[in-house]
Amino acid sequence: MKKNYMFTPGPTMVPAEVLLEEAQPLIHHRTPQFSEVLREIGEGLKELFGTSEDVYLITGSGTAAMEAAVANTCSPNDTAICVKSGKFGERWAELAEAYRCNVVNFDLEWGKSFTADQAEKLLQQHPEASVLCVTHSETSTGALTDIERIAKVTSRTDTLLIVDTITSIGVHAVEMDKWGADVMVGGSQKGCMVPPGLSFIAASQRAWSTIEAATSPRYYLDMRAMRKKWSEFQTPYTGPVSLARALRKALHMMRAEGLENIYERHARLAEAVRESMKAIGLELLPENPANGLTSVLAPEGIDSGELVSKMRDEYGVTIAGGQGHLKGKIFRIGHMGYISKEDLLVCISAVERGLQDLGYAFEFGSAVSLTQKLLFEK
Ligand SMILES: *Cc1c(COP(=O)(O)O)cnc(C)c1O
């Protein structure tokens, strides 16, 4: 018998209660019943984003909301500064390129976090920039960026701060309004415990002035149409009826647990993973790690891809390997969303077993033992 677990940094495991919502008979999307679903979702997402602005629901994975952010705030030949902090930072640059922006690439070594000082310098060099695009929790490296400090810098300029909070929503306390970020995007399949297929976007008041004036071509992702329809809790086109109900359920579950408790749980899980990996002689990639996933350097001579396949195919426990130039070099343990402390022991145990099978020498059982202590010792 093999039971499957996903400790991946997206998609993540989904509670049965949420999955069952998708099995319910459809309701039509132009009904008061569906509007009520959207209204409740809107409330829950505002809490997760830390904003009083409306958060819109987009049918499409996280990248759809990223594309909406660029298409709605940038016009051709606008300067867009993109922080290439990893695979997802690069996506900002590719999108800005696709929308014919004048892209200023800021190459960051993978694993490092973009700083307010770097933001300050970039904006001095490029005061004409209309947007600065950054990644809060860079899922390809596991590094976290201090958005609050960067927003302090952009708030003093005319440059909008666009933030990918796709793996920080529901994991870290995100405060769009308090921080002064201009556009934030999220996705369903990471910390929100919902299958892939939905993304979210919100914009500040000053971003809205830009959105109204922007001249980039847009149709399906036009936020002006989203805003118009959302005023009556509708979506411009056929709404994602089943996924929306799943999301409503997940948001109810999150409210019941309490957001503070959720952030605390993620911090505890993250701490246990980091410490237990260090305890068996492994090194973490990021200097300032996010709480939704942990990127670990594979031991000398071991291909992280092999560890990933072995764990998945032989023990039923899926983690992720490295992307881009880190392929084979790191493994990434996702611990966001529907993951309990008990679940984490399964994961750490499987990592130890995989490393043992691949010939890594360490004190077998010590990572599990430390995890157990950090999570449960009185
Ligand atoms: C998952 C993810 C995305 C979106 O990817 P999709 O495959 O389009 O959902 C974007 N940014 C980050 C940081 C992510 O983790």
PDBQT file of the ligand as one rigid body, heavy atoms in Angstrom, charges set to zero:
ROOT
HETATM    1  C1  LIG A 401       3.135  29.264  -8.350  1.00  0.00    +0.000 C 
HETATM    2  C2  LIG A 401       3.687  30.623  -8.471  1.00  0.00    +0.000 A 
HETATM    3  C3  LIG A 401       3.283  31.482  -9.508  1.00  0.00    +0.000 A 
HETATM    4  C4  LIG A 401       2.216  31.180 -10.506  1.00  0.00    +0.000 C 
HETATM    5  O1  LIG A 401       2.376  30.089 -11.253  1.00  0.00    +0.000 OA
HETATM    6  P1  LIG A 401       1.117  29.386 -11.956  1.00  0.00    +0.000 P 
HETATM    7  O2  LIG A 401       1.710  28.126 -12.421  1.00  0.00    +0.000 OA
HETATM    8  O3  LIG A 401       0.672  30.277 -13.042  1.00  0.00    +0.000 OA
HETATM    9  O4  LIG A 401       0.072  29.258 -10.900  1.00  0.00    +0.000 OA
HETATM   10  C5  LIG A 401       3.822  32.748  -9.536  1.00  0.00    +0.000 A 
HETATM   11  N1  LIG A 401       4.703  33.165  -8.623  1.00  0.00    +0.000 NA
HETATM   12  C6  LIG A 401       5.102  32.378  -7.614  1.00  0.00    +0.000 A 
HETATM   13  C7  LIG A 401       6.068  32.925  -6.623  1.00  0.00    +0.000 C 
HETATM   14  C8  LIG A 401       4.612  31.091  -7.513  1.00  0.00    +0.000 A 
HETATM   15  O5  LIG A 401       5.005  30.304  -6.502  1.00  0.00    +0.000 OA
ENDROOT
TORSDOF 0
